[in-house]
């Protein structure tokens, strides 16, 4: 099968009053063991950060803040969504998202508001009406090859650049099946953001 050309990332996912920082990735060509250690280290660090953040928010807002069933991924439903510094429309807007489908991690909730985290580490409060339970994932770590089957040597279906959002159809044995540009295929779970939330 002829591999299609790379699917490129669209316009930036958000605008804001301040610059945003991009997460670091292991250098291209690094050994797989190093990449796995890097991913594991990031997961542990994220879990620790989430625990500390939830404790801080709960202390500030009181017992009404709840972690529900633990962290979980959702996706952005609205074409324009405001991220606020607090759980209410009276709070200032910190970010404006303009990319439907972007995966977000829900950390806690307060009434109709959800405290969310994006792939760059930006966090804030968003009304639940702006979010969907539809699962998506973000391509990360450079250009990734989407394959016919969950095998390293399987034929390529297409290639996608970092930052592209795909529908998440399911995962097994370290691979995830995604839908993108009218095609379906498999990509390593480690190449996606938005698959598994860190353990609470």
Helices and strands as residue ranges (DSSP letters): E 14-16, H 32-61, E 72-76, E 81-84, E 93-97, E 103-110, E 113-117, E 123-127, G 128-130, E 131-132, E 136-139, E 144-147, E 156-160, E 165-172, E 175-180, E 183-188, G 189-191, E 192-193
